[in-house]
């Protein structure tokens, strides 16, 4: 299984990767430090799951989400963000995200997320 982790914060990416690897040690992790790279990596690698931050340089998570969903309407995108405003959450769900998770994400929450997604 391939999982794409897109966040401009290296620390946030490493934290997500650590919690994923603790539950899915054999998965392949692909990293992206902005939305444009996330879209390119999605197209190139076709990951099973995308963990996507909203606030990133070059291309933000909203635009990256739109482009990913355009490429694959069934893409399993989980938005992981510090922006917990209901407007932002409603917008990304409307754009096609499967769920919105507030940062930081615990191992228990990551397990619940992975169990909810269909592989």
N, C-alpha and C positions, 0 to 999 in steps of 0.2 A: 504494500500500500504506500502511495506517495501522499505527503501532506505538505502544503505550501504555507509558510508562515511569513506574513508581510507586515513589517513594522519598521519605522525609521529609527527606533531605539534598539540598539544592539542588545542592551540589557533586557528589554521586554521580549525580544526574539529568543534570547537564551533561556529566559524564564519559561516561556511557552514550550520551547523545545524540550527542556528538562521535564516538564510535567507530562508531555506527550510520550517521550521516551520511557518514562517510568511505567506507563501503561501499555505502550505499543513499542517494545524495544526493537522490533525488526522492521519498522516502517522507515521509509526513505524521506528525509526532511529536506525541503527545498526552501531557501531563504530569499527574501526580497526586501530591500531597504526603502522602497517607495512604490507607489501604485503602478507606475509605468513598467518597472521591472516585474512586479507581480503579474501584470497582464501578459507580458512576454513569457514569463516562466509558466503561467497557466497554459498558454497556447502550446508551448514546447513540451511540457511534461504531463499535462492532463492529470493533475492530482485528484485524489478521491475527496479531499477536504481542503478548504482554504480558510486559514485564520487571518483576518484582515483588520488592520487598524484603520481608523478614519482620517486622522490628522497626520498626513505625510507630505513631504515635498514632491515636486515634479508633477505628480498626479495624486490627488487625494483618494481616500478609500471609497468615497461615493462614486466617483468616476470609474475607478478600477472595478468596483462591484458591477456597475452598469455594463462595462465592456466584457467582463467575465460571463455575466448572465446572457449577453448577446451571443457569445460563442457557444455556451451550453446552458440552456434554460433550466437544466436539472442540477447544475453545479451546487455543491454543498458548501456554502460560504457562511462562516461564523464570524460576525463582527465582534472584535474584542477591543473595547474602547474605554477611555476615561470619561467620555461624553455620555452622561447618563440621562440627558434631557429626553423627555418623552417624544418630542418632535423628531430628534435625530433617530431614535429607535424606530418610530413609525415610518420614517423615510426609508431607512435601509431595509426594513421588512417589505415595504412596498416595492423596492427595487429588486427584491429577490433573495435577500439573506434569509437563511433558515432560522437564525437566532442571533440575539445580541447579548454579549456577556460583558459585565463591567470588569475593568482591570483593578487590581491584579487577579489572576485566576488561580484558584487553589487546585491541588491534585484531585480533591473530591469533586469539585465542580467540573474539572476536565473529564473525569471518569463519567460523570452524568452526561456531559455533552457528547462524548464519543459513543455512549450507549444509545443516545437518541437518534444519532445519524445512521442512515442506511448505507451500507457499503455495496 
